[in-house]
Amino acid sequence: MKKPLTFSTSLAVLSFIAGPALAQTQLLWGETHLHTNLSPDAYVQRNTTATPDDAFRFAKGAPVIDANSRAKLRIDTPLDFVAVTDHAEYVGIPKLIWAGDKRLAASAIGKRFAKMIADGEGTKVFFELVASVNTNQPIAALNTNEIRASIWSESVAAAERHNEPGKFTAFIGWEWSSIPRGQNLHRIVFMPEGGDIAKQFIPFSAFDSDVESEFWAWLDKTSKRTGANFVAIPHNGNISNGLMFPVTNRAGKPIDANYAKTRMRWEPVIETTQIKGDSETHPGVSPNDEFAEFETYEHLIKTDESATGDAGDTRVGSYTRSGLKRGLEFEGKLGVNPFKYGMIGATDSHTGYSTAEEDNFWGKFSLDSIPDNKADKELAPGAFGWDMSASGLAGVWATENTRAAITAAFKRRETYATSGPRIALRVFGGWDYTETDAAEIDIASVGYAKGVPMGGDLTKAPDGKAPRFLIHAVKDPKDANLDRVQVVKAWLGDDGKAQEKIYNVAWSDGRILDIDGTLRPVGSTVDLKTGHYTNDIGAAQLATMWEDSEFDPSTRAFYYVRVLQIPTPRNSTYDAIALGMDPAKTGKAVTIQERAYSSPIWYTPSN
């Protein structure tokens, strides 16, 4: 086995900051799932002050004030783009009730909720609101078009104020929060157009319908009427109870080609990692993956114990890798793949602030922004502050930092997910890459010239050739070194069932690959008394050209890259050290290996 390539940091920086002149695309970092005090659950969980304006200012690098702790917050490195995506259901309602809005104060429910909030029972208000969303029975006085339009106008105006083409992109967006019987099927929606288009509609909510096909139909109708080019993103399938990647539609009928085509028209990427855990895979569905156990979050919002998800093991329909595999199976039957997703990460922060850094993590809600609150303040059924992950971010390869260019990158799936660190990752697939291509300073020009980037397609293998992948990963300059690079492959077996295999393809520290393809652990430098670690192990960057020696040209397959960092402290470990307690007593892993997931590249035999 050839030795993987490693280079100096200076070379890595040159390759990745070269921009369009050399690389044709540039790496932009962003957040597509962020809630402010306009989201009902954010407000009742003590985020009473963080507005959309504050969210954008924080992302740009300005200091802000946390609503609950009143501490000063600042992101370590500003973001390039952000979509503020408050829940469409009851948007702004708790804030308006607290402010004594005349439209609500006159109603009996408004008066009762105002008293409950004043008495410190905001969580009970939240659960009443959620219950009506779960059952799709809106409280009429709190769901008027007048209120919805006025709050939407406020959100749109904030994005317009902060959008700076070429410098910072502020997207207009919202969240469609379908949650039938507590099974999370939420979608984030954003658009490249501005306020002139956005003000022509009121965001579609789960009260309009909590069924995906009707949501897509609304996107289609509204797009044709207004010219809005919507992008919808399913989020954290790990709490969907198996419904994120279903085998039947919501009416109980088998998935068909029309369903597949419609879903893929609107949903090019999926949120694979976020605060409520990691959704790449699960040990129960990937038992041979030694790194499958990562930030697993088991706390469903399910409100009806008779809700049993879709079919079989609900984890299969909940996790991205098994969903992608199920997509291959459908494509073999239908000729079209309903789950052909690229990957991104996002926070789903409800503090108003996108914090995905382990040592600068301000919680899911403002309630758990204070470490003292993380052990005993319930945030969701059975879930507490230390159950939350400091994750994630979206890496996007776009031609420029504008709404249109970033949206185009999402639609072609030239995106990837990280659990927080800004690991720079290039992946290309083709038939003619060579080992020397991996050593090129301008690896992107070679990659684009000879193949397709992440999110792309390969078809009909040339005679005698197998797909080759050009991979280049560079550490976050402010974070930990890299442990290894892996290729995750799935293919359609003779029985029509998808199989999977993981290959270690590049690694640090001169380790030797075992005969079975495994690699010994990289080790750890973490000091659990201080939370410090060193980069004495690992590599600043890893690059390789990997060829699939087990390739079958007649078989559908996909490949994506997973990059692992060396071990570093988890956010709960930093909290525990600050509180003077044993990190193990948080009940969470004391160290984690942060990671990045590329969007797949698919191989399809020609018909």
C-alpha positions in Angstrom: 0.0 0.0 0.0 1.4 3.4 -1.0 2.2 5.9 1.7 -0.3 8.8 1.8 1.0 12.2 1.0 1.5 14.9 3.6 2.6 18.5 3.1 3.5 21.7 4.9 0.8 24.0 6.1 2.0 26.8 3.8 1.3 24.6 0.8 -2.2 23.8 2.1 -3.0 27.5 2.6 -1.9 28.4 -0.9 -4.0 25.7 -2.4 -7.2 26.6 -0.5 -7.1 30.4 -0.5 -6.2 30.6 -4.2 -9.8 31.3 -5.1 -11.5 31.3 -8.5 -8.3 32.3 -10.4 -6.7 28.9 -9.6 -9.3 26.7 -8.1 -12.4 27.9 -10.0 -14.4 27.8 -6.7 -13.7 29.1 -3.3 -14.5 27.6 0.1 -17.2 29.5 2.0 -18.4 28.6 5.5 -21.9 29.1 6.6 -25.0 28.4 8.7 -28.3 27.4 7.3 -30.3 26.6 10.4 -30.5 29.4 13.0 -33.3 30.6 15.3 -33.8 33.9 17.0 -36.2 35.2 19.6 -38.9 35.0 16.9 -39.0 31.2 17.2 -41.5 30.3 20.0 -39.3 27.5 21.5 -36.3 29.8 21.5 -38.2 32.6 23.3 -39.8 30.5 26.0 -36.4 28.9 26.7 -35.1 32.3 27.6 -33.9 33.8 24.4 -35.9 36.9 24.7 -33.4 39.4 23.2 -31.5 37.9 20.2 -33.1 39.3 17.1 -32.3 38.4 13.4 -30.2 41.5 13.3 -28.2 40.2 16.3 -27.8 36.8 14.6 -26.3 38.4 11.5 -24.0 40.8 13.4 -22.6 37.9 15.5 -21.9 35.8 12.3 -20.0 38.8 10.9 -17.8 38.9 14.0 -19.4 41.5 16.2 -19.7 40.9 19.9 -23.2 40.3 21.2 -25.0 39.6 24.6 -26.5 36.3 25.5 -30.1 36.7 26.5 -30.0 34.5 29.6 -26.5 34.7 31.0 -25.9 38.3 29.8 -22.4 37.3 28.9 -20.6 38.8 26.0 -20.3 36.4 23.0 -18.1 36.5 19.9 -17.4 34.0 17.2 -13.8 33.0 16.9 -13.8 33.3 13.1 -16.7 35.1 11.2 -18.9 33.2 8.8 -19.3 33.8 5.1 -23.1 33.3 4.9 -26.1 32.7 7.2 -29.8 31.9 6.8 -31.9 32.9 9.8 -34.7 30.2 9.8 -37.2 30.8 12.4 -40.1 28.4 12.8 -43.1 29.3 10.6 -45.5 27.9 13.2 -46.5 30.6 15.8 -43.5 32.7 14.7 -43.1 35.7 17.0 -46.1 34.8 19.2 -44.4 34.4 22.6 -42.5 37.6 22.0 -45.6 39.5 21.0 -47.6 38.1 24.0 -44.8 39.2 26.4 -44.8 42.7 24.8 -48.5 43.0 25.3 -49.4 43.1 21.6 -52.9 44.3 21.3 -53.9 41.7 18.7 -53.1 39.0 21.2 -53.8 40.6 24.6 -57.5 40.7 23.9 -57.8 36.9 23.4 -58.3 34.5 26.3 -55.4 32.3 25.2 -53.1 35.3 24.9 -54.0 36.5 28.4 -53.4 33.0 29.8 -50.1 32.5 28.1 -48.9 36.0 29.2 -49.6 35.1 32.8 -47.8 31.8 32.5 -44.7 33.4 31.0 -44.8 36.1 33.7 -45.0 33.3 36.3 -41.9 31.6 34.9 -43.9 28.8 33.2 -42.7 29.5 29.7 -41.8 25.9 29.1 -45.4 24.9 29.7 -46.4 27.5 27.1 -43.9 25.9 24.7 -45.3 22.4 25.2 -48.9 23.6 24.6 -47.8 25.2 21.4 -45.8 22.1 20.3 -48.8 19.9 21.1 -51.0 21.8 18.7 -48.3 21.6 16.0 -48.0 17.8 16.6 -51.7 17.4 16.2 -51.9 20.0 13.4 -54.6 21.9 15.3 -53.5 25.6 15.3 -54.8 28.0 17.9 -56.7 30.4 15.6 -56.0 33.5 17.6 -52.3 32.9 17.4 -52.1 32.0 13.7 -53.5 34.9 11.8 -52.1 35.9 8.4 -51.8 39.5 9.7 -49.4 38.4 12.4 -47.5 36.0 10.2 -47.0 38.6 7.5 -45.8 41.2 9.9 -43.2 38.9 11.5 -42.1 37.7 8.1 -41.6 41.2 6.9 -39.3 41.8 10.0 -37.2 38.8 9.2 -36.9 39.7 5.5 -35.9 43.2 6.3 -33.1 42.0 8.6 -31.6 39.8 5.8 -31.8 42.6 3.3 -29.9 45.0 5.7 -27.1 42.6 6.3 -26.6 41.1 2.8 -23.3 42.4 1.3 -22.6 40.7 -2.0 -19.0 39.5 -2.3 -18.4 40.0 1.4 -21.2 38.4 3.4 -24.4 36.6 2.3 -27.5 36.9 4.4 -30.2 34.6 3.1 -34.0 35.0 3.6 -35.4 31.8 5.0 -37.6 29.9 7.4 -38.3 26.5 8.9 -41.3 24.3 7.9 -41.7 22.4 11.2 -43.6 19.2 10.3 -43.6 17.0 13.3 -46.4 14.4 13.1 -46.9 12.8 16.5 -43.4 14.1 17.5 -41.6 12.5 14.5 -39.3 15.2 13.2 -39.6 15.9 9.5 -38.6 19.6 9.5 -37.2 21.3 6.5 -35.2 24.5 6.2 -36.0 26.7 3.3 -34.0 29.6 1.8 -33.9 31.4 -1.5 -31.4 33.5 -3.5 -33.8 36.2 -4.3 -34.4 39.4 -2.2 -37.2 41.0 -0.3 -39.1 42.1 -3.4 -39.8 38.4 -4.1 -40.1 37.2 -0.5 -42.8 39.7 0.4 -45.0 38.2 -2.2 -45.8 35.2 0.0 -46.2 34.1 3.6 -44.0 31.1 4.5 -45.7 27.8 4.3 -46.1 26.3 7.8 -47.0 22.8 9.1 -50.4 24.3 9.9 -50.9 24.7 6.2 -49.9 21.1 5.9 -47.5 18.8 7.6 -47.2 16.4 4.6 -44.1 16.7 2.5 -45.8 16.3 -0.9 -48.1 19.2 -0.1 -45.1 21.3 1.1 -43.3 20.6 -2.2 -46.5 21.4 -4.2 -46.5 24.8 -2.4 -42.9 25.4 -3.3 -43.7 24.6 -6.9 -46.7 26.8 -7.1 -45.1 29.7 -5.3 -41.9 29.4 -7.4 -43.9 29.6 -10.6 -45.9 32.6 -9.3 -43.0 34.7 -7.8 -39.8 33.4 -9.4 -38.4 32.3 -6.1 -35.7 29.5 -6.5 -36.2 27.7 -3.2 -33.8 25.3 -1.6 -35.3 23.0 1.0 -33.1 21.1 3.5 -34.3 18.1 5.6 -32.6 18.3 9.0 -31.4 15.9 11.7 -33.0 12.7 10.5 -31.8 11.0 13.6 -35.0 12.0 15.4 -37.4 11.3 12.6 -38.3 7.8 14.0 -37.5 6.3 10.6 -39.5 8.7 8.5 -36.8 10.8 7.0 -35.9 8.1 4.4 -39.2 6.3 4.1 -40.3 3.3 2.0 -43.9 4.6 1.8 -45.3 8.1 1.4 -47.4 9.7 4.1 -50.5 8.1 2.7 -48.9 4.7 3.2 -48.4 4.0 -0.5 -45.0 2.8 -1.9 -42.5 5.5 -3.0 -42.8 5.9 -6.7 -40.8 7.7 -9.4 -42.9 10.9 -9.2 -42.2 11.1 -5.4 -38.5 10.6 -6.0 -38.2 13.3 -8.8 -40.2 15.8 -6.8 -38.3 15.3 -3.6 -34.9 15.7 -5.4 -36.1 18.7 -7.3 -36.4 20.7 -4.1 -34.0 19.0 -1.7 -30.4 18.7 -3.0 -28.7 18.4 0.4 -29.4 17.1 3.9 -28.3 18.3 7.3 -26.1 15.5 8.6 -24.8 16.9 11.8 -26.1 19.5 14.3 -26.7 20.3 17.9 -29.1 17.5 18.4 -26.5 14.9 17.5 -24.8 13.4 14.4 -26.9 11.7 11.7 -24.2 10.3 9.5 -24.7 6.7 10.8 -25.4 4.6 13.9 -23.6 1.5 15.3 -26.9 -0.4 14.9 -27.0 0.1 11.1 -23.2 0.2 10.6 -21.9 -2.4 13.0 -18.5 -2.8 11.2 -17.7 1.0 11.4 -15.4 1.6 14.3 -16.3 5.3 14.2 -20.1 5.0 13.9 -20.6 5.9 17.6 -20.2 9.7 17.4 -22.4 12.2 19.2 -25.4 9.8 19.1 -28.6 11.5 20.2 -31.5 9.2 21.1 -34.1 11.7 22.4 -37.1 11.6 20.0 -39.7 14.2 20.5 -42.3 11.5 19.9 -45.5 12.3 21.6 -47.5 9.2 20.7 -46.0 5.9 21.6 -48.0 4.2 18.9 -46.0 6.2 16.3 -43.8 3.4 15.0 -42.1 5.2 12.1 -41.9 3.7 8.6 -40.8 0.0 8.2 -38.5 -2.3 10.0 -35.6 -0.8 12.0 -36.4 2.9 12.3 -32.7 3.7 12.5 -32.4 2.7 8.8 -34.8 5.5 7.9 -33.2 8.0 10.2 -29.5 8.1 9.3 -27.9 9.7 6.3 -25.7 6.7 5.2 -28.5 4.2 5.4 -30.8 6.6 3.7 -28.3 7.0 0.8 -28.1 3.3 0.6 -31.9 3.0 0.5 -31.8 5.5 -2.3 -29.6 3.1 -4.4 -32.1 0.3 -3.8 -35.0 2.5 -5.0 -33.0 3.6 -8.0 -32.5 0.0 -9.0 -36.3 -0.5 -8.9 -37.6 2.9 -10.1 -34.8 4.2 -12.2 -34.6 7.3 -10.1 -33.1 7.9 -6.6 -35.4 9.7 -4.1 -32.5 10.2 -1.6 -29.6 11.5 -3.7 -28.4 14.0 -1.2 -25.4 16.1 -0.7 -24.3 16.8 2.9 -24.1 19.9 5.1 -23.8 20.6 8.8 -25.7 23.4 10.7 -26.2 24.2 14.3 -30.0 24.5 14.8 -29.0 27.0 17.6 -31.9 28.7 19.3 -29.7 31.2 21.1 -29.6 33.4 18.0 -25.9 32.7 17.6 -24.1 30.1 15.5 -21.6 28.6 17.9 -20.1 25.2 16.8 -16.8 25.4 18.6 -16.4 23.0 21.5 -14.6 25.6 23.7 -17.0 28.4 22.7 -20.3 26.6 22.6 -23.3 28.5 24.0 -25.9 25.7 24.0 -29.0 24.8 22.2 -31.1 27.4 24.0 -30.3 30.4 26.1 -31.4 28.3 29.0 -28.4 26.0 28.7 -25.9 28.7 27.8 -25.0 28.6 31.5 -22.9 25.4 32.5 -24.7 25.2 35.8 -28.0 24.6 34.0 -26.8 21.7 31.8 -27.2 18.8 34.2 -30.8 19.3 35.4 -32.6 21.7 33.0 -34.7 19.6 30.6 -34.5 21.1 27.0 -36.6 18.4 25.3 -38.2 15.1 26.6 -35.3 13.4 28.4 -32.6 15.7 27.0 -30.4 18.0 28.9 -27.6 20.5 28.1 -24.7 18.0 27.9 -26.7 15.9 25.4 -26.2 18.7 22.9 -23.3 18.7 20.4 -21.3 21.7 19.5 -22.1 21.1 15.8 -22.0 21.8 12.8 -21.1 23.9 9.8 -21.6 23.9 6.1 -18.6 24.1 3.7 -19.6 25.2 0.2 -17.4 25.5 -2.9 -18.9 28.5 -4.7 -17.7 30.8 -7.4 -18.3 33.9 -5.3 -19.9 34.9 -2.0 -23.3 35.9 -3.3 -26.8 34.5 -2.8 -26.9 33.2 -6.4 -23.5 31.5 -6.4 -24.0 29.8 -3.0 -27.4 28.6 -4.0 -26.0 27.2 -7.2 -23.4 25.3 -5.2 -26.1 23.8 -3.0 -28.1 22.7 -6.0 -25.2 20.9 -7.6 -24.3 19.5 -4.2 -20.8 20.8 -4.1 -21.1 21.1 -0.3 -19.9 19.2 2.8 -20.6 18.9 6.5 -18.3 19.3 9.5 -19.0 18.8 13.1 -17.6 22.3 13.8 -13.9 22.6 12.8 -13.2 24.3 9.4 -11.5 21.4 7.8 -10.9 22.3 4.2 -11.8 19.3 2.0 -11.6 18.7 -1.8 -12.9 15.5 -3.4 -13.0 14.7 -7.1 -13.9 11.5 -8.9 -12.9 10.4 -12.3 -11.1 7.7 -14.4 -7.7 9.2 -15.1 -6.2 10.7 -12.0 -2.7 9.7 -11.1 -0.7 9.6 -7.9 1.2 12.7 -8.8 -2.1 14.7 -9.2 -2.5 14.5 -5.4 0.8 16.5 -5.0 -0.3 19.4 -7.3 -0.4 22.8 -5.6 -3.6 23.6 -7.6 -5.3 20.3 -7.0 -8.7 21.8 -7.9 -7.8 22.6 -11.5 -6.6 19.0 -12.0 -9.7 17.7 -10.3 -12.2 19.7 -12.4 -10.3 19.0 -15.6 -10.2 15.2 -15.2 -13.4 14.5 -13.4 -16.3 15.7 -11.2 -16.3 17.3 -7.7 -18.2 16.1 -4.7 -21.9 15.9 -5.4 -21.3 14.8 -9.0 -21.9 11.7 -11.1 -19.8 9.2 -12.9 -21.4 7.0 -15.6 -20.3 4.0 -17.7 -16.8 3.0 -16.7 -14.3 3.0 -19.6 -13.2 -0.6 -20.4 -10.7 -1.8 -17.8 -10.9 1.3 -15.6 -12.1 1.8 -12.0 -13.1 5.1 -10.5 -10.3 7.1 -8.9 -10.7 9.8 -6.3 -8.5 12.8 -5.7 -8.8 13.8 -2.1 -7.1 16.7 -0.2 -7.9 17.6 3.4 -6.4 20.4 5.4 -6.8 21.0 9.2 -8.6 24.1 10.5 -5.7 26.5 11.2 -7.1 27.2 14.7 -7.9 23.6 15.5 -6.5 20.1 15.8 -4.5 18.0 13.4 -5.9 15.3 11.2 -5.9 11.6 12.1 -7.0 10.0 8.9 -9.1 10.2 5.7 -11.6 7.4 4.9 -13.7 6.6 1.8 -17.2 5.3 2.6 -18.5 3.2 -0.3 -21.9 1.7 -0.8 -23.0 -0.5 -3.7 -26.1 -2.4 -4.8 -25.6 -6.1 -4.3 -27.0 -8.9 -6.5 -29.9 -9.3 -4.2 -30.9 -5.6 -4.7 -29.8 -4.7 -1.2 -27.1 -2.0 -0.6 -23.8 -3.0 1.0 -21.2 -0.7 2.6 -17.5 -0.7 3.3 -15.0 1.8 4.7 -11.5 2.2 3.5 -8.7 4.0 5.3 -7.0 5.9 2.4 -4.6 8.4 4.0 -3.4 8.8 7.6 -0.8 10.5 9.8 2.2 9.5 11.9 3.6 6.8 9.7 1.3 4.1 10.9 1.0 0.8 9.0 -2.3 -0.4 7.7 -3.2 -3.8 9.1 -3.9 -6.7 6.7 -7.6 -6.3 7.3 -7.5 -2.7 6.3 -7.8 -1.3 9.9 -5.4 1.3 11.4 -4.3 1.6 15.0 -5.6 4.6 16.9 -3.7 7.9 16.5 -3.5 8.4 20.3 -4.4 11.4 22.4 -2.7 14.4 23.8 -5.7 15.8 25.8 -5.0 16.9 29.4 -8.3 16.4 31.2 -7.3 18.7 34.0 -6.9 21.7 31.8 -8.7 20.9 28.5 -5.5 21.5 26.6 -4.2 19.3 23.8 -1.3 19.5 21.4 -0.7 18.9 17.8 2.3 16.7 18.4 0.4 13.9 16.7 -1.6 13.9 13.5 -1.0 15.8 10.2 -1.7 19.4 9.1 -3.0 18.0 5.9 -3.5 14.7 4.0 -3.8 14.1 0.3 -4.1 11.0 -1.8 -5.4 9.5 -5.0 -7.4 6.3 -4.2 -8.7 3.8 -6.7 -11.5 1.3 -6.0 -9.8 -2.0 -6.7 -13.1 -3.8 -5.9 -15.1 -1.9 -8.5 -17.8 -3.7 -10.5 -18.8 -1.5 -13.5 -22.2 -3.1 -13.7 -23.2 -2.1 -10.2 -24.6 1.2 -8.9 -22.5 2.8 -6.1 -21.7 5.9 -4.2 -18.6 7.1 -2.5 -18.1 9.9 0.1 -15.1 10.9 2.2 -14.9 11.1 6.0 -12.1 13.0 7.6 -11.3 12.5 11.3 -9.3 14.9 13.6 -7.1 13.7 16.4 -9.0 13.5 19.8 -9.9 16.8 21.4 -12.1 17.8 24.5 -15.9 17.7 24.1 -17.9 20.8 25.0 -19.1 19.1 28.2 -15.5 18.4 29.2 -14.7 22.1 29.0 -17.8 22.8 31.1 -16.8 20.2 33.7 -13.3 21.5 34.1 -14.6 25.0 34.6 -17.1 23.7 37.2 -14.3 21.8 39.0 -15.9 18.4 38.4 -14.8 15.1 36.9 -15.6 15.3 33.1 -16.7 11.7 33.2 -19.6 12.7 35.5 -21.2 14.6 32.7 -22.2 11.1 31.3 -20.6 12.0 27.9 -17.4 11.1 26.1 -14.6 13.2 27.5 -12.9 13.4 24.1 -14.2 13.2 20.6 -12.8 13.0 17.1 -14.4 15.9 15.2 -15.0 15.2 11.5 -16.0 16.2 8.0 -18.3 14.4 5.6 -18.1 15.2 1.8 -21.1 15.0 -0.4 -21.1 11.7 -2.3 -20.1 11.0 -5.8 -22.4 8.5 -7.5 -21.6 5.9 -10.1 -24.4 4.7 -12.4 -23.9 2.1 -15.1 -25.3 3.2 -18.5 -28.5 1.6 -19.6 
